[in-house]
């Protein structure tokens, strides 16, 4: 294997696009930001509302800046990964578009100020992450991990959509700034806040919805270094920061954030101490670290919001570098377990130093930007009072212990495995991020300004952060010293530390949410199989599976809806007798078609039913519909007769039912479906409203569709959408058939 990797065009294009995006976001922030607000569906109150404000700039710079470093790293890592997996180099083309799409979705999510737009980008990150986590699709573990991440983050995203709809019903808009301005602590507002919080916490892998993140480590290292440190898991706290003024209307929501943050810190930290796999250690540390951010948002106020923003920034820099450090060490040694590594600083001094700076940043040691994240963290905890200061010190000590164990286990002690030489692109991005962390530890003002601008959007008032070194005995310094000493003590006492961590790990394996997820998924799969078997047993079951639930839902709607004066029984005049006769003929034909077990008679009965309805249309003043019905019924009758004439005699009883139990079932299903269809039709025809005809509404809305002719606009809207769906269906079918042809499964 050559030491110097071959750089494919997709990797270079992805890296260049990330650098260009970073430069654009940086220039936009330095010049005062930018915004775009276009009404793309005015009748639905949907707007393309994007703004590069302080909050958006923070996450957009992380998505593009960390993205550029990870993309450069991946250009060297991915060819070797594919070679280890014995897969062709051409599969890189499946990887980089999803990475770029994820970056674009993160930037869009950061800039979105409309709840529907927020939901779209939120879900787009879940879709892109599914394909990236499952990139090694030949491995069952990768496919299962990708599905778990998609289900947890995708299903929970529905809570965000429901919350958005609740807020729209309350305030008549999806615009986040407008909702924040009008918001009050109503029941709908609190319920929406809880739903949005659940979606955000699931995305940021917070307890108890944290179990998907460790499984996602089946992804290649560049995916972990990007999605699971600085991007995807950051999407959750991004949403919390964007809607935090809304969440702060309820003390219940803030207290919940604080409690979940503390629980995530403790559980994630202890599990990081228990694991031996390098990426598992870092994955659980990510759960713990984002617990800090959630805890700070639970504290709230200028101190809490400002500390949360700087914490996200420092963590992204450090954790991305640490994931890449783990990947480089694995590439050099072939080992993934901490217990099989050690003493690598001699052969890998640059990686050891750069990884050490990243670890020091996470542990909040001086001369790194991480020191200031903990200074603000301690300050916010002191402002909150109560148990917050104690929890803050214990959290920082836990961080010092597990990240110290990670770095010491890799680079110090006895060398257990001799490393191979690695390409410079597997080292340079780590060094670049470490340099950035040190620069922030020396000149913190740019980082503080960026975090302050982000907190200003979250808080709704100007937030200025002034972190600095203070050589005195103020509380924050004493808390930092206490955390370092306690963390060093935990690190130096594995005989006391490891049993506690092992107990937490075993408890999670036996009764944790991941086990519950597996059991629930298995039960749902069995239920789905049973429903499928029942539905596909025969044609009547397939029809009943659609019509009976529809009838039941209509019945529930009728019961739950006031129906006073909704139904009217009119008198039958002499002029109505032909219509009554035709309708009676329809009923007789329908009964004949349903009860006759033959072939020709049911077809003729259906034909009579269709022609009778055509006559009804003609009598009620719809000759065009009647003509279409006659043509359709004629063609259908010929087709049925032709097809039945070619079927073997053994198929004559396919539609026939037998036995009293089967007949009773068919009768009940028919009654439920028939009554379910009859009741709303009767209500609609009993008292039709003509106060505002649809034609007037169409004329009023025509200019909004950028047209001057109403008929043209209707055709463009409906036929255009219909055509788009048809094209999509055909494209999916073509892709499926092409895939089967390539695999030789159609021959």
Number of C-alpha atoms within 10 A of each C-alpha: 6 7 11 11 17 11 14 15 13 17 24 15 15 22 25 15 19 26 20 15 22 22 15 14 24 17 12 16 20 9 9 10 16 13 12 12 12 11 13 14 12 12 10 10 14 18 22 16 20 22 19 23 20 24 24 28 26 28 28 28 24 24 28 28 24 28 30 24 25 29 31 23 27 26 25 22 24 22 21 17 17 17 12 10 12 9 14 10 15 11 13 19 13 13 17 22 17 19 24 22 17 26 29 21 25 28 26 23 27 29 27 28 25 24 26 21 21 26 20 17 23 27 22 20 27 24 19 21 26 25 21 28 26 23 22 19 15 10 12 11 17 24 20 17 22 27 19 22 27 22 15 20 28 22 15 22 24 17 21 27 20 15 24 26 19 21 24 19 13 17 18 13 20 24 22 22 18 14 22 17 11 11 18 16 15 12 11 18 25 24 18 24 27 21 21 25 27 22 26 28 28 25 29 29 31 32 23 15 21 26 23 24 25 21 20 30 23 24 26 21 26 25 26 28 33 29 29 29 30 27 30 27 23 25 23 25 25 25 24 24 25 24 23 24 22 25 28 21 18 18 13 14 19 23 16 16 27 23 17 21 26 26 20 29 32 23 23 30 30 27 26 31 28 23 21 16 18 24 26 23 26 29 27 27 30 30 31 31 27 28 32 28 31 33 29 31 30 27 24 25 20 22 25 26 31 31 32 29 29 28 25 24 24 26 25 25 27 30 28 30 32 31 28 29 28 27 25 24 26 18 21 18 19 14 18 18 18 20 14 15 24 19 19 24 17 11 15 19 12 15 25 23 16 25 28 23 27 35 28 25 30 31 28 25 20 15 20 29 33 29 24 28 27 29 21 25 28 28 20 26 25 18 14 18 11 10 10 20 21 14 17 26 25 20 22 27 26 29 29 28 27 28 27 22 21 23 21 21 19 27 24 15 13 12 17 14 15 14 18 15 13 20 18 13 19 24 21 17 24 30 21 14 25 26 16 19 26 20 15 22 23 15 14 19 15 10 21 24 18 23 27 27 25 27 31 20 22 28 24 14 11 13 21 17 20 12 17 15 13 9 7 9 9 9 14 22 18 14 23 21 15 16 24 23 15 19 24 18 15 22 23 14 10 14 10 11 17 17 12 15 20 16 14 17 19 13 11 16 13 11 10 15 17 19 14 13 16 12 12 12 13 12 12 12 12 12 12 12 12 11 12 13 12 13 17 13 10 12 13 16 18 14 15 20 17 12 19 20 15 16 23 15 13 19 19 12 12 14 10 9 9 9 10 6 9 14 15 11 7 7 7 9 7 8 8 11 11 13 18 13 13 18 17 14 17 22 14 15 22 18 14 18 22 15 12 15 16 13 16 15 14 19 21 17 22 21 24 20 24 23 22 24 20 23 22 21 18 15 14 10 10 13 15 11 13 22 15 12 19 18 12 14 18 14 12 16 19 12 12 14 14 11 10 15 12 8 10 8 9 7 9 13 12 11 16 13 14 9 7 9 10 11 12 11 13 16 11 14 20 18 14 21 21 14 15 22 16 13 15 17 11 14 15 13 12 15 12 9 9 7 6 8 9 10 10 9 10 14 15 11 16 17 13 15 17 9 14 12 12 17 13 11 21 15 12 15 12 11 12 13 12 13 12 12 12 12 12 12 12 12 12 12 12 12 12 11 14 13 13 13 12 9 10 9 9 10 6
